[in-house]
């Protein structure tokens, strides 16, 4: 998929998601970083940040995920016609913060 693509951005995100589903966090992170390097617009950077947040959330790194979702939300808000994506990032941010609180309230879990 990547070898035949003229624009590697979306295929990188798709492949990173496939690695996430296999719990290959390091490979997914590497591909997210490459996609971040290719993001030439705030909207594309926001999309990558949201994907990174999802990976970090799945890794139970809720505080780090919250930071990425917040960044994505702010970038989506700065672009026109992206309010739905900004809202999705806000919802993910709220959930990540909730999970961070729960992790602090329930030590050892």
C-alpha positions as CSV (number, residue, x, y, z in Angstrom):
1,X,0.0,0.0,0.0
2,X,2.8,2.5,0.9
3,X,5.0,1.5,-1.9
4,X,2.4,2.1,-4.5
5,X,1.0,5.4,-3.0
6,X,2.0,8.8,-4.4
7,X,0.7,10.4,-1.1
8,X,1.9,8.4,1.9
9,X,-0.1,10.4,4.5
10,X,-3.4,8.4,4.7
11,X,-1.8,5.0,4.0
12,X,0.6,5.7,7.0
13,X,-2.4,6.3,9.3
14,X,-4.2,3.2,8.0
15,X,-1.1,1.0,8.5
16,X,-0.5,2.5,12.0
17,X,-4.0,1.6,12.9
18,X,-3.4,-2.0,11.8
19,X,-0.3,-2.1,14.0
20,X,-2.3,-0.7,16.9
21,X,-4.9,-3.5,16.4
22,X,-2.0,-6.0,16.8
23,X,-0.7,-4.2,19.9
24,X,2.5,-3.3,18.1
25,X,2.7,0.1,19.8
26,X,6.3,0.9,18.7
27,X,5.6,0.4,15.0
28,X,2.3,2.3,15.2
29,X,4.2,5.2,16.9
30,X,6.9,5.2,14.3
31,X,4.3,5.5,11.5
32,X,2.4,8.2,13.4
33,X,5.6,10.2,13.6
34,X,6.2,9.8,9.9
35,X,2.7,10.9,9.2
36,X,3.2,13.9,11.5
37,X,6.3,14.9,9.4
38,X,4.1,14.8,6.2
39,X,1.2,16.8,7.7
40,X,1.5,20.1,5.9
41,X,-1.7,21.6,7.2
42,X,-3.3,22.1,10.6
43,X,-6.1,19.8,9.6
44,X,-3.8,17.0,8.7
45,X,-1.7,17.6,11.9
46,X,-4.9,17.5,13.9
47,X,-5.9,14.2,12.3
48,X,-2.5,12.6,13.2
49,X,-2.7,14.0,16.8
50,X,-6.1,12.5,17.2
51,X,-4.8,9.1,16.0
52,X,-1.8,9.4,18.3
53,X,-4.3,10.1,21.2
54,X,-6.3,7.0,20.3
55,X,-3.1,4.9,20.4
56,X,-2.0,6.3,23.7
57,X,-5.5,5.8,25.1
58,X,-5.3,2.1,24.1
59,X,-1.9,1.9,25.8
60,X,-3.6,3.2,29.0
61,X,-1.4,6.3,28.8
62,X,-4.4,8.5,29.5
63,X,-2.6,11.7,30.5
64,X,-0.5,11.6,27.3
65,X,-3.6,10.8,25.3
66,X,-5.5,13.8,26.8
67,X,-2.7,16.1,25.7
68,X,-2.9,14.8,22.1
69,X,-6.7,15.1,22.0
70,X,-6.5,18.6,23.4
71,X,-3.9,19.5,20.7
72,X,-6.1,17.9,18.0
73,X,-9.2,19.7,19.2
74,X,-7.4,23.1,19.1
75,X,-6.0,22.5,15.7
76,X,-9.4,21.3,14.4
77,X,-11.0,24.4,15.8
78,X,-8.5,26.6,14.0
79,X,-9.5,25.1,10.7
80,X,-12.8,26.0,9.1
81,X,-15.6,23.5,8.8
82,X,-13.9,21.0,11.3
83,X,-16.2,21.5,14.3
84,X,-17.5,17.9,14.2
85,X,-13.9,16.7,14.4
86,X,-13.1,19.2,17.1
87,X,-16.1,17.8,19.1
88,X,-14.9,14.2,18.6
89,X,-11.5,15.2,20.0
90,X,-13.2,17.0,22.9
91,X,-15.2,13.9,23.8
92,X,-12.0,11.8,23.6
93,X,-10.2,14.4,25.7
94,X,-13.0,14.2,28.4
95,X,-12.8,10.4,28.4
96,X,-9.0,10.4,28.7
97,X,-9.2,12.9,31.6
98,X,-11.9,10.7,33.3
99,X,-9.7,7.6,33.0
100,X,-6.7,9.6,34.4
101,X,-8.8,10.5,37.4
102,X,-10.0,6.9,37.9
103,X,-6.4,5.6,37.6
104,X,-5.4,8.0,40.5
105,X,-8.4,7.1,42.6
106,X,-7.9,3.4,42.2
107,X,-4.2,2.7,42.8
108,X,-2.9,-0.6,41.6
109,X,-5.5,-0.9,38.8
